[in-house]
């Protein structure tokens, strides 16, 4: 419900700006990168602390692109109730993308952020309705507003089509914000874990995991990719998968992952 509320206020702010209700401003203020750019580092620090405590809850609650993907995934399941996901090994492309993103910022190629960051993708797409929001940004980069709007629409459409086919793969392999937060997973206080004594291998949690980070056969959850949607805990018939204290450091291979 919180994710839908944040999506609603995000759309209000992106489409109407200062003409939107005052409370809509919280949508932008709650975003990590816009807050950092505006020197509101308190928000960024708060999200880092929240991630260290609970994992990637930002991705499932505040990110509008994440919520739009969840809506697409929900729609596909409604159309085809038999549609399921399956565990996939982590693709190292996320590290390449993250390093390239950070490198572009260090090199001063700042407009890259306006192409790949979720909030800026939404801003670019919404500029088709409210061009004043990004006109100066793209103009400063020597790029026409039309190109910026097209980049946003194409990127958003591609992400949603990707979500239809492969769930939250954009969030776990390309998104620089999500993957950066995922780097903190081994230090998070809470994590998702499978209790091997209770698990009956019904596969329901793996079937429903849109991040493709649950491997029931090895009682493994890759918490670096988990976006904390808690769909897995909701469908488990035996309370075998839980959100609990992280009593051991996560490791990189499933066979070495502690179960509790």
Secondary structure by P-SEA (a helix, b strand, c coil): caaaaaaaaaaaaaacccccccccccccccccaaaaaaccaaaaaaaaaaaacccccccccccaaaaaaaaaaaaaaaaccccbbbbbcccaaaaaaaaaaaaaaaaccccccccccaaaaaaaaaccccccccaaaaaaacccaaaaaaaaaaaaaaaaaaaacccccccccccaaaaaaaaacccccbbbbbcccccccccccccccccccccccccccccccccccccccccccccccccccccccccccccccccc
